Structure formats: C-alpha cells, structure tokens
Amino acid sequence: MPEGNINTEIAQHLREHGGHETHGEPRQRRIETIEILEAILLAIVALSTALSGYQAAKWDGESAKAYATSSRLRVQSTDIQLTGNQTLLYDTGTFTAWLQAYTANDAKLAGILARRFTPEYKLAFDAWLKLDPLNKPGAPPGPRYMPQYKDPLAEKAQSLGDQATEAFNEGVHDRGIGEDYVRVTVILAAVLFLLAIGQRFRVRGVRLTVSGVAGAFLVYCIVLLISYPHA
C-alpha cells in the first residue's frame, strides 16, 4: 500500500478520534450539570419532606391535646350541671314544703323551711315575698322566676361547656392544618418519584423536562410550607 494512503488514513483516524473527544466533553459536562441539579432538588425534597412530616405530627399532637381538653371540660360541665339540677330540685322541694306549711298556718315550720334555702334561692325568695304573690295573681309563680335569682352552678356549667366547644373547634382546626401538611408530604413523594424516573432517561431533553416538572411541584410545596402555620 502506498505510504501516502497510510498517512491519510492515520490522520483521518486521529481527526475523528479527536473530534469525538471534543464533542463528548461538553456533552459530559451537561450530564454532570443535570446530575448536580437533580442532587440539589433531591436534597431540598428531603429537607422539605422532613419539615412537612414534623409539622404534620406536631399539629396532630395539638389536635389530640385540644380534643382531650374538650372532653375533660365537657365532663366537668356535665358534672356541675347535674349538681346544679340537684340543688334546684332541693330548693324547689323546700319551697313546695314551705307553701304547704304557710297555707296550713304553720308559721314555725314555714320559718324553718325558709331558712333552709340556698343563699341564691333565699335572695330571690325574699324578693318574691315582698310582692305578696299569694294574693296577687300577676306575681311571678315562684322565686326561681325572679330577676334576683341566680344559679352559679348553671352559669359555671355553661361556661365550661362553651370552653369545651371552643377547644373542640380548635382541635378540628389543628387537625385540618395537619392534613394540609400530609398532602404536602404526598406531593413531595411525587416529586421524589419524578426525579427518580428522570434519572433513568438518557435523552437530555426528556430528563430536563421531567426535572423541570419536579422542580415546579417542589416550588409549589415550598410556598405551601411557608404559608401554612407552624406549630
């Protein structure tokens, strides 16, 4: 074979080999850049998932605490309400006995019964007597219907019931926030899935597209994490 042909083939071979390296280096750098970007996204996803899971657990705990407080206050309210009803029955029974003693002209027994009222009922009873109710049909039917009558146990039971309702509503609110964080965690899991799938593609355009979609979801999750209340 002529020497010139051999040199030509060698030169062509070297040119092709050198051109391949020159073309391959930028391509390799682009792949490395994409991998670095994916690594950064994965790190952000990991941190965001940890934060979201932590907040979900914290708000779930706050919700459980509020529910427990609501149950405790509701039980206390019921107990006090029962005590108030028993006290009212006692005063009502004593008042009925007083009426019987009064109409029977048993002043001694009527006086004893009048002293056995509870302080709140006695105050209303004295105001009721001043109206001469037994001789005036338009008078209130009993001390319980006088404006002076106050039932502190009923008021306390009502206050505890209102606090129980407020605590329950707070528990519902906290649980809703916890569920919001759970939804963010689910979206972050989808982001992680997209990044894992994207790494399987060798076509740069497809890989960038998948990473871009994952990045968009990640930004959305970060905005939610910033806007949600933090426990």
C-alpha positions, 0 to 999 in steps of 0.5 A: 500500500502506498505510504501516502494512503497510510498517512491519510488514513492515520490522520483521518483516524486521529481527526475523528478520534479527536473530534469525538473527544471534543464533542463528548466533553461538553456533552459530559459536562451537561450530564454532570450539570443535570446530575448536580441539579437533580442532587440539589432538588433531591436534597431540598425534597428531603429537607422539605419532606422532613419539615412537612412530616414534623409539622404534620405530627406536631399539629396532630399532637395539638389536635389530640391535646385540644380534643382531650381538653374538650372532653375533660371540660365537657365532663366537668360541665356535665358534672356541675350541671347535674349538681346544679339540677340537684340543688334546684330540685332541693330548693324547689322541694323546700319551697313546695314544703314551705307553701304547704306549711304557710297555707296550713298556718304553720308559721314555725315550720314555714320559718324553718323551711325558709331558712333552709334555702340556698343563699341564691334561692333565699335572695330571690325568695325574699324578693318574691315575698315582698310582692305578696304573690299569694294574693296577687295573681300577676306575681311571678309563680315562684322565686326561681322566676325572679330577676334576683335569682341566680344559679352559679352552678348553671352559669359555671356549667355553661361556661365550661361547656362553651370552653369545651366547644371552643377547644373542640373547634380548635382541635378540628382546626389543628387537625385540618392544618395537619392534613394540609401538611400530609398532602404536602408530604404526598406531593413531595413523594411525587416529586421524589418519584419524578426525579427518580424516573428522570434519572433513568432517561438518557435523552437530555431533553426528556430528563430536563423536562421531567426535572423541570416538572419536579422542580415546579411541584417542589416550588409549589410545596415550598410556598405551601410550607411557608404559608401554612402555620407552624406549630 
